[in-house]
């Protein structure tokens, strides 16, 4: 007979007491653990101040004058946005997938936690973190989710405590917004704003249901469900999320059925510092801001320095996004053609014959040379290494090419590439509208707008003529175009001249045709010191020695300085410093810095207007005439071409009433150049880029740059004679002299 144990009331009371003691003990233990966690026993917790100001690496955003985003500075490409700027599709996709009871719990979903515990107990591993808990991990755990079980337990406890604190300090809208601003969506896109732009080239507010589902799907596994790396998995995950959105009544059956039939339909635009608009400009801008912050001691409230890659600054510039695009398009369009001319011009010839040192210099400047030197290789071993073919990717105007060549050949290849730079600005307020520092930032990092300086050639001639006009000479004044030696200023100087036009020419025609002899004659009349002084007053920051040869541009200057100087001709003689940065704000919108341009009355207003008249002559009848006959620009335009010795540098400076631009073209080394002037002159190497840019600008009516406006006259009118027929009938021919005989006037 089987014994049966009968529990008495005392036994039941005893076991009940043990049971409830155990439950209370467990609860007390859990409470104790939470208290210990809250006091930082298992690791430091964020303070209340940290919760009020959660830290995350936030990209600084660059804005154009027309309110477009030009680019970012970042370690993590993250930009914060507000709840109202996020499509409801994103919110609904996230909640239906990650945390169905997000709006009801207080940071910890206990029902889900215990359910997940049971699932894990039977071997069905699932995650139990709420959106708030995931946010806590993202914001306050530098190392991310711990893989070790023993490290994960205390981390999880801290995560729970922080989640509760977040719920107490923030609204549900603020929590979900912070979450979407901090999560990693892959492809260097942190936060929903960067993700929307990277994958669909749109804003978070415009994300459709399938687009939102695709992005939220990435969060389950940045690589596993990446739309670019694993599109099939991504598509399946997207459709699963769409079904959850439908089940939760976030989308209608029609939207669901239509969306799940579509492909991913990506508009993928990967973000890196080598791509996008104004890559050279963004680099110069960053250096400028860092320098400004240091010089003016602009720091945070705690005294620490601002980090453009992490502190989410808002940077406002003068660049116009459309003009910038047109400038880059114009450069690419023409430089493809010009490079083909250059390659054909040198076909079958060795440009490095007699220039072998250029190759040696290229070797010593390369990263490969530095690495080999650090490895202790001898010069003989290094030379041998540079002659071994290796796989590499090289730039071409048709796109990057994967190829195999020797490092020596790659040096030659790149040195035979024509470089080009361009800048355009508003002459009235000094605001830079377009900045193209080179032909390809990925392969040619050096900025040729502001950092690089080259000989300016004949684009310097207007400075000499301006001093002449300022000293009383009329543009109608005639000079015999014969060789002329400038004396009295050091060694006698006689310029060389090509394509000299015989006979007497007016000063206007002499400038239009870029005649060296008459320019030298003007220099003799005014002196190099006066010219050098004017050049400096017009904003040229490079060294200008007061030698007669500066009349022909023997000095070097940057495109940036030259455009600023020419703008003074248009702006009534007032030089306005070219500016491209207007304001910087912190991530909360507080203004940290504002910039105003420097202003100098560089020229007499009448002289400046006369110079616009003379520069118009260059386009109407001189070296810039192809703007008219080839590019159809018949509106009021002035300009000046420039070509240095051996065609090493080609320049064009262009002026219109509302826009002034400068273009430079040349190889990295001046020894590599076109062998003939008809190909190497600025009219062929630089002018077309400006022409194509201007045509695109005029075609876009939204920019408000009208063609039919002429250069503004001085407020008090023009007293200098511009009508050469009338001028010849006047008695005064030269300041302080009378008489109509040219020989007597010039003292020949």
C-alpha positions in Angstrom: 0.0 0.0 0.0 1.4 3.3 -1.2 2.1 6.0 1.5 0.5 9.3 0.8 2.0 12.4 2.3 -0.7 14.7 3.6 0.2 18.3 4.0 -1.2 19.9 7.1 -2.3 23.4 7.4 0.9 24.1 9.3 3.0 22.7 6.4 1.1 24.7 3.8 1.6 27.9 5.9 5.3 27.0 6.2 5.7 26.6 2.4 3.7 29.7 1.7 6.0 31.6 4.0 9.1 30.2 2.3 7.6 30.9 -1.2 6.8 34.5 -0.4 10.1 35.0 1.4 11.8 33.7 -1.7 9.8 36.0 -4.0 10.3 39.0 -1.7 14.0 38.1 -1.4 14.3 38.0 -5.2 12.5 41.3 -5.5 14.6 42.8 -2.8 17.7 41.5 -4.5 16.6 43.0 -7.8 15.8 46.3 -6.1 19.1 46.2 -4.4 20.9 45.5 -7.7 19.0 48.4 -9.3 19.9 50.7 -6.4 23.5 49.7 -6.6 23.4 50.2 -10.4 21.8 53.6 -9.9 24.7 54.6 -7.5 27.2 53.5 -10.1 28.4 50.3 -8.4 28.5 48.5 -11.8 29.8 51.4 -13.8 29.5 55.1 -14.0 26.0 56.4 -15.1 25.3 59.6 -16.9 24.5 62.6 -14.7 21.3 64.6 -14.9 23.2 67.1 -16.9 24.4 64.4 -19.3 20.7 63.4 -19.8 19.8 66.9 -20.5 22.7 67.2 -23.0 23.3 63.7 -24.4 26.5 63.4 -26.3 26.8 62.0 -29.8 29.2 62.8 -32.6 27.2 65.1 -34.8 28.3 66.3 -38.2 28.6 70.0 -38.8 26.5 71.1 -41.8 27.5 73.6 -44.5 24.7 75.6 -46.0 24.7 77.6 -49.2 23.3 81.1 -49.6 20.2 79.5 -51.3 19.7 77.3 -48.2 20.9 74.0 -49.7 23.2 71.6 -47.8 26.6 71.8 -49.4 28.3 69.1 -47.3 29.3 68.0 -43.9 32.3 67.7 -41.7 32.1 64.5 -39.7 33.6 61.5 -38.0 30.2 60.0 -38.1 27.9 61.4 -40.7 25.1 62.4 -38.3 22.8 65.4 -38.4 20.0 65.9 -35.9 16.5 66.8 -36.8 13.2 67.4 -35.0 10.2 65.2 -34.6 8.1 67.3 -37.0 10.7 66.8 -39.8 10.3 63.0 -39.7 7.7 61.2 -41.8 5.1 59.3 -39.8 6.0 56.3 -42.0 9.4 56.2 -40.2 7.9 56.4 -36.7 5.2 53.8 -37.5 7.7 51.4 -39.1 10.0 51.7 -36.1 7.3 51.2 -33.4 5.6 48.3 -35.2 8.9 46.5 -35.6 11.0 47.3 -32.6 8.6 48.3 -29.7 4.8 47.9 -30.2 4.0 49.2 -26.7 6.5 52.1 -26.9 3.8 54.7 -26.2 2.5 52.8 -23.1 5.6 51.7 -21.2 7.9 53.8 -19.0 11.2 52.7 -20.5 10.9 49.0 -19.6 8.3 46.7 -21.2 7.9 44.1 -18.4 5.5 42.0 -20.4 7.8 41.8 -23.3 10.8 41.2 -21.0 9.3 38.2 -19.4 8.0 36.9 -22.7 11.4 37.2 -24.3 12.9 35.5 -21.2 10.6 32.5 -21.8 11.5 32.4 -25.5 15.2 32.5 -24.7 14.7 29.7 -22.1 13.3 27.4 -24.7 16.0 28.2 -27.2 14.3 30.9 -29.3 16.7 33.7 -28.9 15.1 37.2 -29.1 15.9 40.7 -28.1 13.9 42.4 -25.4 15.2 46.0 -25.4 12.7 48.8 -25.9 13.4 51.8 -28.1 14.3 53.7 -24.9 16.7 51.0 -23.8 18.4 51.0 -27.2 18.7 54.7 -27.1 20.3 54.5 -23.6 22.8 52.0 -25.0 23.5 54.2 -28.1 24.0 57.4 -26.1 25.9 56.3 -23.0 27.9 53.2 -24.0 31.0 54.0 -25.9 31.9 50.4 -26.5 28.5 49.4 -27.8 26.7 46.2 -26.9 29.0 43.9 -24.9 29.5 40.4 -26.3 30.6 38.8 -23.1 27.7 37.5 -20.9 29.4 38.7 -17.8 29.9 42.2 -19.2 26.5 42.3 -20.7 24.6 41.8 -17.4 25.9 45.0 -15.7 25.7 46.8 -19.0 22.0 45.8 -19.3 21.3 46.9 -15.7 22.8 50.4 -16.5 20.8 50.5 -19.6 17.6 49.8 -17.7 18.3 52.5 -15.2 19.2 55.1 -17.9 16.1 54.1 -19.8 13.9 55.0 -16.8 15.8 58.3 -16.4 15.3 59.1 -20.0 11.6 58.5 -19.8 11.4 60.8 -16.8 13.3 63.6 -18.5 12.0 63.4 -22.1 8.7 63.0 -23.9 8.0 60.0 -26.1 8.4 62.2 -29.2 11.8 63.4 -28.0 13.0 59.9 -27.2 12.1 58.4 -30.6 13.6 61.5 -32.3 16.9 61.1 -30.3 16.9 57.4 -31.2 16.4 58.0 -34.9 19.1 60.7 -34.8 21.7 58.4 -33.2 21.4 54.9 -34.9 23.8 53.6 -37.5 22.2 53.0 -40.9 25.4 51.8 -42.5 27.4 53.3 -45.4 28.7 56.0 -43.1 25.2 57.3 -42.4 24.3 58.0 -38.8 20.8 59.1 -38.1 17.7 59.2 -40.2 18.6 62.4 -42.0 21.9 61.1 -43.3 20.2 57.7 -44.2 17.4 59.3 -46.2 19.9 61.3 -48.2 22.4 58.4 -48.7 19.9 55.8 -49.8 17.1 57.7 -51.4 18.4 61.3 -51.9 15.5 62.8 -50.0 14.7 64.2 -46.6 13.2 62.3 -43.7 9.9 64.1 -44.0 9.4 62.8 -47.6 10.2 59.1 -46.9 7.4 56.8 -48.2 6.2 53.7 -46.4 8.5 51.3 -48.4 11.5 53.6 -48.0 10.9 54.0 -44.3 10.6 50.2 -44.0 13.8 49.7 -45.9 15.7 52.0 -43.5 14.2 50.6 -40.3 15.1 47.1 -41.7 18.7 48.0 -41.7 18.7 48.4 -37.9 18.4 44.6 -37.4 21.8 44.2 -39.0 23.7 47.0 -40.6 25.6 44.6 -42.9 23.1 41.7 -43.1 20.2 43.8 -44.2 22.1 46.5 -46.1 20.2 47.5 -49.2 23.5 47.9 -51.1 25.4 44.8 -49.9 22.5 42.4 -49.4 19.6 43.7 -51.4 17.6 40.5 -51.4 17.7 40.2 -47.6 16.9 43.9 -47.3 13.9 43.5 -49.6 12.6 40.6 -47.5 13.0 42.5 -44.3 11.3 45.6 -45.8 8.3 43.5 -46.8 8.1 42.0 -43.3 8.1 45.4 -41.8 5.4 46.6 -44.2 3.3 43.7 -43.1 3.7 44.7 -39.5 2.7 48.2 -40.4 -0.4 46.9 -42.1 -1.3 44.7 -39.1 -1.0 47.7 -36.8 -3.3 49.7 -39.2 -0.5 52.2 -40.0 -0.9 51.7 -43.7 -3.9 50.6 -45.8 -4.2 47.3 -47.7 -3.8 49.2 -51.0 -0.6 50.8 -49.8 0.7 47.5 -48.5 -0.1 45.5 -51.6 1.4 48.2 -53.9 4.5 48.7 -51.8 5.5 45.1 -51.4 5.4 44.6 -55.2 8.1 47.3 -55.7 11.8 46.8 -55.6 14.1 48.8 -53.3 14.3 51.7 -55.8 17.4 53.2 -54.2 18.9 56.5 -55.2 22.2 55.7 -53.5 24.5 58.6 -52.9 27.4 57.5 -50.6 28.8 60.3 -48.5 32.5 60.9 -48.3 34.7 64.0 -48.3 35.9 63.4 -51.9 32.4 63.6 -53.4 29.6 66.2 -53.8 29.7 69.8 -54.7 32.6 72.2 -53.8 35.0 69.6 -52.4 38.0 72.0 -52.6 36.0 74.8 -51.1 34.9 72.7 -48.2 38.5 71.9 -47.3 39.6 75.6 -47.4 36.5 76.5 -45.4 37.3 74.0 -42.7 40.9 75.3 -42.4 39.6 78.9 -42.3 37.1 78.1 -39.5 39.7 76.3 -37.4 42.1 79.2 -37.9 39.4 81.8 -37.0 38.4 79.9 -33.8 42.0 79.7 -32.7 42.8 83.4 -33.4 39.6 84.7 -31.8 39.6 82.1 -28.9 36.1 80.9 -29.7 35.5 78.1 -27.3 32.7 76.2 -25.6 31.3 77.3 -22.2 33.7 74.9 -20.4 36.7 76.3 -22.3 37.2 73.3 -24.6 37.7 73.8 -28.3 35.0 73.2 -30.9 35.4 70.1 -33.1 33.9 70.6 -36.6 33.7 66.8 -37.0 31.8 66.2 -33.8 30.0 69.3 -32.5 27.2 69.7 -35.0 27.9 73.3 -36.0 25.8 75.1 -38.6 28.0 76.9 -41.1 26.5 79.4 -43.5 28.3 80.3 -46.7 27.8 82.6 -49.7 28.2 79.8 -52.2 25.2 79.5 -54.5 24.4 75.8 -55.1 23.3 76.3 -58.7 26.2 78.5 -59.7 28.6 76.0 -58.0 27.0 73.2 -60.0 27.3 75.2 -63.3 30.9 76.1 -62.6 31.8 72.4 -62.0 29.9 71.4 -65.1 31.5 74.0 -67.2 35.0 73.0 -66.1 34.3 69.3 -66.7 32.8 69.9 -70.1 35.6 72.0 -71.5 38.6 70.4 -69.7 37.7 67.0 -71.3 38.0 68.7 -74.7 41.2 70.7 -73.8 42.9 67.6 -72.3 42.2 65.8 -75.6 43.8 68.7 -77.5 46.8 68.5 -75.1 47.3 64.8 -75.5 47.0 65.0 -79.3 49.4 67.9 -79.3 52.1 65.8 -77.5 51.4 62.5 -79.2 54.6 61.0 -80.4 56.7 63.5 -78.5 58.4 63.2 -75.1 57.4 66.1 -72.9 59.9 65.0 -70.2 63.0 65.2 -72.5 65.2 67.7 -70.7 62.7 67.7 -67.8 63.8 64.5 -66.2 64.2 66.2 -62.8 60.4 66.5 -62.7 60.1 62.8 -62.5 62.6 62.6 -59.7 60.7 65.3 -57.8 57.5 63.4 -58.3 59.1 60.3 -56.9 60.4 62.0 -53.8 57.1 63.7 -53.1 55.1 60.4 -53.3 53.8 58.4 -50.4 55.4 55.3 -51.9 58.9 56.9 -51.7 58.3 57.9 -48.0 57.3 54.3 -47.1 60.2 52.8 -48.9 62.6 55.2 -47.2 61.2 54.3 -43.8 61.8 50.6 -44.6 65.5 51.5 -45.1 65.6 50.9 -48.8 68.5 52.4 -50.8 68.0 54.8 -53.7 68.9 52.0 -56.1 66.3 49.7 -54.5 63.7 52.5 -54.6 64.4 53.3 -58.2 63.9 49.6 -59.1 60.7 49.5 -57.1 59.3 52.4 -59.1 59.9 50.5 -62.3 57.8 47.5 -61.3 54.3 47.4 -62.6 51.6 47.4 -59.9 47.8 47.5 -59.9 46.3 51.0 -59.3 43.3 53.1 -60.0 43.9 56.3 -62.0 41.9 59.3 -62.8 40.5 60.0 -66.3 37.9 62.3 -67.6 35.8 59.2 -68.5 35.9 58.1 -64.9 38.4 56.2 -62.7 40.3 53.4 -64.4 41.6 50.2 -62.8 44.9 49.4 -64.5 48.5 48.2 -64.1 51.4 50.4 -64.7 54.8 51.3 -63.1 54.8 54.1 -60.5 57.2 56.0 -62.8 54.6 55.9 -65.6 51.9 57.0 -63.2 53.9 60.1 -62.2 54.3 61.0 -65.9 50.6 60.3 -66.5 49.5 62.7 -63.8 52.0 65.4 -64.7 50.6 65.5 -68.2 47.2 66.4 -66.8 46.0 70.0 -67.2 44.8 71.5 -64.0 42.1 74.2 -63.8 40.5 76.4 -61.2 37.8 79.0 -61.2 36.1 81.4 -58.8 33.1 83.7 -59.3 31.8 86.4 -56.9 29.3 89.2 -56.6 31.4 92.4 -57.0 29.0 94.5 -54.9 29.1 92.6 -51.6 32.2 90.4 -52.1 30.2 87.2 -51.7 31.8 84.2 -53.5 29.2 82.3 -55.5 31.3 79.5 -57.0 34.6 77.9 -56.1 36.2 75.1 -58.2 39.7 74.5 -56.8 40.8 71.7 -59.2 39.7 69.1 -61.6 39.2 66.2 -59.2 39.6 66.3 -55.4 40.1 62.6 -54.9 43.3 62.6 -57.0 44.4 66.2 -57.0 44.0 67.6 -53.5 45.8 70.9 -53.8 43.4 73.9 -54.1 44.3 76.3 -56.9 41.8 79.0 -56.1 43.3 80.3 -52.9 46.2 78.1 -51.9 48.0 78.1 -55.2 49.6 81.1 -56.9 50.8 81.3 -60.5 52.2 84.0 -62.8 49.2 86.1 -63.9 50.6 87.2 -67.3 48.6 89.8 -69.2 45.7 89.8 -66.7 48.0 92.2 -64.8 47.9 94.8 -67.6 44.7 96.6 -66.5 46.4 97.6 -63.2 49.0 99.6 -65.1 46.4 101.1 -67.4 44.3 102.0 -64.4 47.1 104.0 -63.0 47.5 105.7 -66.3 43.8 106.6 -66.5 44.0 107.8 -62.9 46.8 110.1 -64.0 44.7 111.8 -66.7 45.2 109.6 -69.8 42.1 108.9 -71.9 41.4 105.4 -73.3 41.5 107.2 -76.6 45.0 108.4 -76.2 47.2 107.1 -79.0 50.7 105.6 -78.7 53.0 104.3 -81.4 53.3 100.6 -81.1 57.0 100.2 -81.3 59.6 98.5 -79.0 59.9 100.6 -75.9 62.5 100.4 -73.1 61.5 101.4 -69.6 64.3 103.2 -67.8 64.9 104.9 -64.5 63.7 101.9 -62.4 66.7 99.7 -62.0 68.0 97.8 -65.1 66.5 99.0 -68.4 63.6 96.7 -69.4 62.4 96.0 -72.9 59.5 93.5 -73.2 59.2 90.9 -75.9 56.1 91.1 -78.0 54.3 88.6 -80.2 51.7 89.5 -82.8 52.5 93.2 -82.5 50.2 95.5 -84.4 52.1 98.3 -86.2 51.1 102.0 -86.0 49.4 104.2 -83.5 46.9 102.5 -81.3 44.5 103.9 -78.7 45.1 102.7 -75.1 41.8 100.9 -75.3 42.8 99.0 -78.4 46.3 98.3 -77.0 44.7 96.7 -73.9 42.1 94.9 -76.0 44.9 93.4 -78.3 47.2 92.9 -75.3 50.1 94.9 -76.8 53.2 94.6 -74.7 55.1 97.6 -76.1 52.3 100.2 -75.3 51.9 98.6 -71.9 55.6 99.2 -71.3 55.1 102.8 -72.5 52.3 103.4 -69.9 54.5 101.8 -67.2 57.3 104.4 -68.1 54.8 107.2 -67.6 53.4 106.1 -64.2 56.3 104.1 -62.7 56.2 100.6 -61.1 55.9 101.8 -57.5 52.5 103.4 -58.3 51.3 100.2 -60.1 52.5 97.9 -57.3 50.8 100.1 -54.7 47.5 99.9 -56.6 47.8 96.1 -57.0 48.3 95.7 -53.3 45.4 98.1 -52.6 43.2 96.0 -54.8 43.7 93.0 -52.5 46.6 91.0 -54.1 48.3 89.5 -51.0 51.3 87.9 -52.8 54.6 89.7 -53.2 54.6 92.5 -55.8 58.1 93.8 -56.3 58.0 97.3 -57.9 59.7 96.3 -61.1 58.6 97.4 -64.6 57.9 93.8 -65.6 54.9 93.6 -63.2 53.0 95.4 -66.0 53.1 92.1 -67.9 52.3 90.0 -64.9 55.7 88.7 -63.9 54.4 88.3 -60.3 52.3 85.4 -59.0 48.8 85.7 -57.5 45.9 83.4 -56.7 42.6 83.2 -58.5 40.9 84.3 -55.3 42.9 87.5 -55.1 42.6 88.3 -58.8 38.8 87.9 -58.8 38.7 90.3 -55.8 40.9 92.8 -57.6 38.8 92.8 -60.8 35.7 93.2 -58.8 36.9 96.7 -57.8 36.6 97.8 -61.4 32.9 96.9 -61.4 32.2 98.1 -57.9 32.9 101.8 -58.4 36.6 101.4 -57.5 35.7 99.9 -54.1 37.6 96.7 -53.3 35.5 94.4 -51.2 37.2 91.5 -49.7 35.9 88.2 -51.2 34.1 86.4 -48.4 32.6 82.9 -48.4 31.8 82.4 -44.7 29.0 84.5 -43.2 28.0 82.9 -40.0 28.6 80.0 -37.7 26.1 78.7 -35.1 26.4 75.9 -32.5 24.0 73.0 -32.7 21.4 74.9 -30.7 21.4 77.8 -33.1 23.5 80.2 -31.0 25.7 82.5 -33.1 29.4 81.9 -32.5 30.8 84.0 -35.3 29.8 86.4 -38.0 32.0 87.8 -40.8 31.8 91.1 -42.6 34.1 91.9 -45.6 36.8 94.5 -45.4 36.2 97.4 -47.8 38.8 99.7 -49.4 38.4 102.6 -51.9 41.1 101.3 -54.2 40.4 103.4 -57.3 38.8 106.6 -58.2 35.2 105.9 -59.2 35.6 107.4 -62.7 38.8 105.5 -63.3 37.1 102.3 -62.3 34.2 102.9 -64.8 36.7 103.7 -67.6 38.4 100.4 -66.9 35.1 98.5 -67.4 34.8 100.3 -70.7 38.4 99.3 -71.7 37.8 95.7 -70.5 34.7 95.6 -72.6 36.9 96.4 -75.6 38.9 93.2 -74.9 35.7 91.2 -75.6 34.4 93.5 -78.4 37.6 93.7 -80.5 40.4 92.0 -78.7 41.7 88.7 -77.3 38.4 87.9 -75.6 36.3 88.2 -78.8 35.5 84.5 -78.9 33.1 85.1 -76.1 31.1 86.9 -78.8 31.6 84.8 -82.0 31.9 81.3 -80.5 29.8 81.4 -77.3 27.2 84.0 -78.4 27.6 86.3 -75.3 26.7 89.7 -76.8 25.6 91.3 -73.6 27.8 93.8 -71.7 30.9 91.8 -70.7 34.5 92.8 -70.1 37.5 90.7 -69.5 41.2 90.1 -70.0 43.1 87.1 -71.2 46.6 86.2 -69.8 49.3 83.8 -71.1 52.7 83.5 -69.4 56.0 82.6 -70.9 56.1 79.3 -72.9 52.3 79.1 -72.4 52.8 77.7 -69.0 49.7 79.5 -67.5 46.5 80.4 -69.2 44.2 83.0 -67.5 40.9 84.7 -68.2 39.4 87.3 -65.9 35.7 88.1 -66.8 33.5 90.9 -65.5 29.8 91.5 -65.8 27.7 94.0 -63.8 26.6 91.3 -61.3 29.3 88.6 -61.5 33.1 88.6 -61.8 35.0 85.4 -62.4 38.5 84.2 -62.9 39.9 81.0 -64.5 43.4 79.6 -64.5 44.6 76.6 -66.5 48.1 74.9 -66.5 50.0 71.8 -65.6 51.4 71.0 -62.1 54.8 72.0 -63.4 55.4 75.0 -65.5 57.8 73.1 -67.6 55.0 71.0 -69.0 52.8 73.1 -71.4 51.4 73.6 -74.8 54.2 74.2 -77.4 52.2 76.7 -79.4 50.4 79.9 -78.3 47.3 79.3 -80.5 46.6 76.3 -78.2 48.3 77.5 -75.0 46.9 81.1 -74.8 44.4 82.0 -72.1 41.7 82.6 -74.8 41.8 78.8 -75.5 42.7 77.3 -72.1 40.8 79.4 -69.7 38.2 81.7 -71.4 35.9 78.8 -72.5 35.3 77.6 -69.0 34.1 81.1 -68.0 32.0 81.3 -71.1 30.2 78.0 -70.5 29.7 78.9 -66.9 28.1 82.3 -67.8 25.8 80.7 -70.4 24.5 78.3 -67.8 24.0 81.1 -65.3 22.1 83.3 -67.8 20.0 80.4 -68.9 18.7 79.9 -65.3 16.3 82.8 -64.7 15.8 81.8 -61.1 19.3 83.2 -60.3 18.3 86.7 -61.3 21.5 87.5 -63.3 20.2 89.5 -66.2 22.0 89.9 -69.5 20.8 93.3 -70.6 22.2 95.3 -67.7 25.3 97.5 -68.4 28.0 98.6 -66.0 26.7 101.4 -63.7 28.1 104.8 -64.4 29.5 107.0 -61.6 26.8 109.0 -59.7 28.3 112.3 -60.9 28.6 111.2 -64.5 31.8 110.6 -66.6 34.1 113.5 -67.3 36.8 111.4 -69.1 36.3 111.3 -72.8 35.3 107.8 -74.1 34.2 108.9 -77.6 37.5 108.7 -79.5 36.2 110.7 -82.5 35.3 113.6 -80.1 38.6 113.1 -78.3 40.7 113.7 -81.4 39.1 117.1 -81.8 40.0 118.2 -78.3 43.1 120.3 -77.7 44.5 118.4 -74.7 46.1 115.1 -75.8 48.3 114.3 -72.8 48.3 115.6 -69.2 50.1 118.9 -69.2 50.7 119.0 -73.0 48.9 120.3 -76.1 49.2 119.7 -79.8 48.0 117.2 -82.3 51.3 115.8 -83.6 51.7 112.3 -82.1 55.5 112.6 -82.4 55.4 115.8 -80.3 53.0 114.3 -77.8 55.2 111.3 -77.2 58.6 113.1 -77.4 59.8 110.7 -80.1 
